[in-house]
Amino acid sequence: MAAPSAAGPRRAALAFIFVTIVLDVLALGIIVPVLPRLVVEMTGDTVSGAEMFGLFGTAWAVMQFLASPVLGALSDRFGRRRVLLLSSFGLGLDYVLMALAPTLGWLFLGRVISGVTAAGFATAGAYIADVTPPERRAASFGLLGAAFGLGFVLGPAAGGVLGGIDPRLPFWAAAGLTLLNAAYGFFILPESLPREQRAAFSWRRANPVGALGLLRGHPGLLGIAAVVFLYNLAHEALPNVFVLYTGYRYGWDETRIGLTLAAVGVFSAIVQGGLVRVAVARLGERRTLILGLSCGALGMAAFGAAATATMFWAAIPALALWGLSGPAAQGLMSRRVEPGEQGRLQGALTALHALAGLAGPGLFTLAFARGIDEAGAQVPGAPFLLAALLLGASAALAWLIAGRSRG
């Protein structure tokens, strides 16, 4: 009779964290269609805007790299609830700052602050690990990915419509949603980490280098971490050049970009909310990881080669299957650490994402800028083709280490 009594609270906790992430990602998604265009308007031309937007992304990643291990370690010490609520509240106030930003410098400052406050997303992964048994974690991490997908279904679509009215309006909407989420969590969200399982806080382990050191301390983690880094690096092509690329190549406005991003979110939510569980049950976590990476490489290559908007849209389902890889990798890694280390693990994973974010914005926006330069080879799809190569390398590495990894 114990198992059923434990299942109810676990499902309730998953529902709470799902709603929390949906609201936060909805707020993030709302500004996606307008932030690059706002940067371009403030700089004066597409090439300069692309380069400046790359700097925005790099600064955001630096703050993620520095803050996420600290927040992860703090959640191991003081619990997940406090970190999630403080991060959400800080993010909401930051959107207010960005909505009021009179210059590019103020907008840049807002982006830097959001890199710190958004680092709390790593704590959501630790929350999932706290309330889910190891054999079900890949499916639960898939639900977390589906929450991201659902947020990006509604967010970019709403942002495109609101941005068509006023480019500042999406920031106000994001602020309202995020602050509403903080209030919701304050009254509803339960704590997931019992006091007896909490770990002492140490700056030596909480700094980025110390957090990444966790990956060397457990068998099998480092190889999977290399796979994760490569697919995170490839993913940087989407947030950094999607808007600029589709606007340049297909002449899309904010509304069409927002609706297309919403379609990507729909397919991603389907994959991560339902197909992950089926794929892991039938193939196991390692094969699911390799399958997802291979589909992602195919989808990115199709994006880069698409001569028309119709061809671009046709590649979305293949790209969405890439969503199989993240939950599978997280499931494999979370099995290898103790309950009091789950926050550090998620902080280390976010730090890996941030490291990819340090290189990704400059890498992909530069590839795009050079690809459309009149003196160059005129390959506007270059950033997506480069991402396809990175995903292919990630799949190959996953296949090589699969035989040596357990789980």
N, C-alpha and C positions, 0 to 999 in steps of 0.2 A: 504493500500500500504506500510505501515511501516514495516510489518513483512518480506516481501520478500527482502526489501532493507537491513535489518539486517541479513538475512540468508546468503547472499553472503559473507560478511566479516567474519562471524562466521565459515563458511566452509573453507575459505581461511586460517584463523588462525589455525584451526584444522589440515589442511594439512601441514602448516609450522611446528607445534609442532610434528606431526607424523614423518616427515622427520628428524627432529632434534633428536628425540629419537631413530629412526632406526639407524642413523649413530653412535650415542654414544654407543648403545647397541651392534651394530656390532663390534665396537672396543673392548668392554668388552668381547664379546663372542669369539673373535679371540684368546685370551690368555687362555681361559678355558681348552683346551686340553693339554696345555704345562706347565702351572704354577705348578700344583701338581707334575708332573714328574720332573721338574727342581728342586723343593725343595727336592724330594727324592734323586736325583743325588747328590745334595750338602750335604745331611746328610749321605748317604751311604747305607741305607736299608729302606724297606717299612714301618716297624713298627715305626721307628724313624721319617721317613718322614711324616707319617700320623699324628703323635703327633705334629710335628713342623708346618705342614700345618694347623692344628687346631689352633695353636697359631697365625698364620698369619690371619686366619679368625676372631679370637677374637679381635685382634688389629684393624682390619678394622672396625669391628662393634663398638668398643669403639669410634673411630673417627666419625663414622656415628651418634652415639648417641649424641656426643657433638656438632657436626657441623650442623646437619640437622635442629634443632629448630632455630638456629641462622640465617641460610640462609632463612628459611621460614619466620621468622619475618622481615628480611631485605627485602625480596620480597614484604611483605605487606607494608613496608615503602617506598621503592624506585622503586618498580615495578618488574615484573618477568623477563623482557628482560635482565637487567644488571646481575642479579644473574645467569641466564642460560648461558650467554656468558662467564662470568668469570670462572664459574665452568668447562665449556667445554675446555676453553683454558688451565686452570691449569691441567686438566686431561691429555691433550695431552702432555704437558711438563713432566708430571710424567711418562708416558709410555717411553719417551726417557731415563729417569733416570733408569727405570727397564731394558730396553734393554741393557744399558751399565753396569749394576750392576756386579762387579767382585766377590762379596762374598755374602753369605747368609744374612749378616747384611745389606748390601746395598739394596738387594732385599726386605728385611723386611721393610726398611725405605720407599721404593717406595710404598709398600702396605699400609703403614700408611698414606702417603700423599694422595693416591687415595681414602682412606676412607673419607677425607675431601672434595676433589673435586667432587667425585661422589655423595655427599649429595645433590647436586643441582638437582638431579632427582625429589626430592619432589616438587620443584617449578613447574615442568611440570604438576603435578596434580593440583596445584593451578591455573595454566594457563587454564587447561581444565575447571575447575569450573567457572572461570571468563567468558568464552565465550560460555557457554552452560547453557540453562535453567534447573532447578532442575529435571524436569520429563525426561530429556534426558541424564542426567549425567552418569547413569550406563552404557548406550550404549557407550558414549564417553570415559569413563574410560576403557571400553572394547577395544576401538580402541587404547588407550594407551598401554594396555596389548598386543594387536596384534602387535604394533610396537616393543615391547620387543620380542615377539615371532619371528617376521620377522628378527630382528637383530640376534637372536640366531639360526635361520635357516642358515643364511649365515656365521655368525661369527665362530662358532665351526667347520663347514666344512672347511672354509678357513684356520682356525688355525691349524686343523689337517694336512692339506696338507702342509702348510708353515712350521709347526713344524717338519714334516718329512724331510724337507730340512735343516733347522737350527732352534734349539729351541729358538733362540733370534729373528728370523725373524718376528714371530707374534707380538712381542712388537713394532717393527718398523712400521709394518702395522697399528697397533692400534693407534700409535702416529700420523701417517699421516692422518688417517680417522678422528680422533677427532679434530685435528687442522683445517682440511678442514671444519668440521662441525662448528667450532667457526667462521671461516671466512664466511661461508654461512649464519649463524645466524646474523652476524654483518650487512650484507647488506639486508637481507630478513625479518628476524623475527620482527613482530610488537609488540608493548607493548599491554598488555591485561587489565591492571588494571588502570582505570581512576584516576587522581590525587585526585578527590573529594572523592573517596572511600578508599584511603590509610589510614593506621593506624600509629600512632606514635610508634617509636621503643623503647622498654624497655628491659633492660637486665634481669629484674625480670621475664618477660614473655618469653624471648628468651632462657633462660637456659633450660636444659632438664627437670628439675623438674617443672618449670613454664609452659613449653609447655604441659607437660602431665596433668598439672592442668586444662587446657582447657577442657579436657575430662570429668572432674567432674562438669564443669560449665554449661553444657547443658543437658537437660533431654534425656536419652536414649543412650548417647554417650559411657558411661563407660562400659555397658554390651557388646555392639558391639566391643569395643576396646579389651575386654578380648578374644572374639572370634578371632579377628585379631591377637592378640599376639600368641595364640595357633597355628593358621595355619602358621604364620610366623616361629615359632619355628620348626614345622614339615618340612617346606620347606628347612631348613638348611641342611637336610640330602642330598639333591641333589647336591649343589655346593661343599660340603665338602667331600663326600665319593663316588660320582658317578664314577669319573675317577679311583680312587683306587680300588673300588669294582669290576667294570667291567674288569679292567686289571687283578685283582687277580683271580676272579672266572671264567671268560670266556677267559682270555688271549688276550684281545683286545689291539690293538696298537692305536696310536694317530689318525690315519685316521678313523678307525672304530668307535672310541669314538666320534670323531667330527661329523661323518655322523649320528650316532644315536642321538646325541644332536640336530642335524639339524632336524631329524624326529620329535623329541619332540617339537621343535619350530614350525614346520609346523602345527601339530595338535593344539598346543596352539593358534597359530594365527587364525586358523579357528574358534575355540571356542570363543575367545575373540573378534575377528573382526566381527563375524556374529551371532553366537548362543546366545551371551549375550543379544542382542537386542530382539531376538525372545523369549528367556526364561523369561526375565523381563516383556515383554508385556503380556505373557500368565500366568505366575505364580506369578508375583510380585517380588520385590527385596528380601524379607525375605525368601520365598520358594526357590528362585534361589540360595541364599546363602547356605541354608541347603543341597540342591541337589549337589552343587559343592563340599562341604566339604565331603559329603558321598562318592561321586565318587573318590575324592582324597584318602580317606582312603582305598577304594578297590584297587586302583592302586598301592599305596605304599605297601600294603600287598602282592600283586601279584609280585612286584619287589623283595621283600625280600624272597619270597618262590620260585622264578623261578630257577629251577635246570638247565635250558639250556638257551642259548641266544635267541632261538626262543620264549620261554615262556616269557622272559623278554620283547622282542619287542612287543609281543601280548598285554602286559599290558599298552602300551603307550596311546592308545585312551582313556581308562578309566581314566588314570592319567590326561590327557589333559582336561577332563571335570571339573577338580578341578578349572580351570581357570574361571568358572562361579562365583566363590565365591568372588574374590577380587573386581571386578567392582560393584557387588551388595552391598558389605559392604561399599565401598567408596560412592556409591550413597546414601545409607541410612544416612551416617554420614555427608556428605556435605550439606544435606538439613537442618541440625540443627545448622549451624553457619552462621554468617554474611559475606558479601563479603570481608570486611577488615580482616576477621579471617581465610580465606581459606588457606593462606600461613602457619599460625600457625597450622592449622589442619593437613595439609600435612606434616609439620615438625614433629608434634606429632606422626603421623602414621609412618614416617620414624624412629623416635626415638623408637617406639615400635618394628619395624623391627630390629633396632640395638640392643635393649635389648635381643630380641630372638637370634640375632647374637652373643651376648656375651656368652650365654649358649650353643647355637647350635653347633659351631665348636668343642669345647671340648667334648660335650656330644656324638655327633655322630661319631667323629673320635675315641674316646675312646671305644665306643660300637663296632666299626669295628675292632680296634686293639685287643680288648679282644675276639671278635668273631672269629678271625683267629689265635689267640694264640694257639700253640700246646698243652699247658697245660689247655686250656679252653674247652668250650662245642662245638667248631667248628660250629658256626652259623654265617657265613659271612653276611647273610642278616639281622642281628640284627638291624642295624640302620634304615633300611626301615620298619621293623616290629614295631619298637618304634615310628616312624613317623606316621604309620597307627593308632596306639593307640591315639596319640595326636590329629589327625584329627577326629577320632571318638568322642573324648571328646569335641572338638570344635563344631562338628555338634550337639551333645547333648545339649551343652550350648546354641547354636543358637536357637534350638527348644524350650528350656525353656524360653528364654527371648523374643521370637517372639511375644507371646501373650501380653507382657507388653510394647513392642516397637511400636512406630508409624512410618508410612512411608513404 
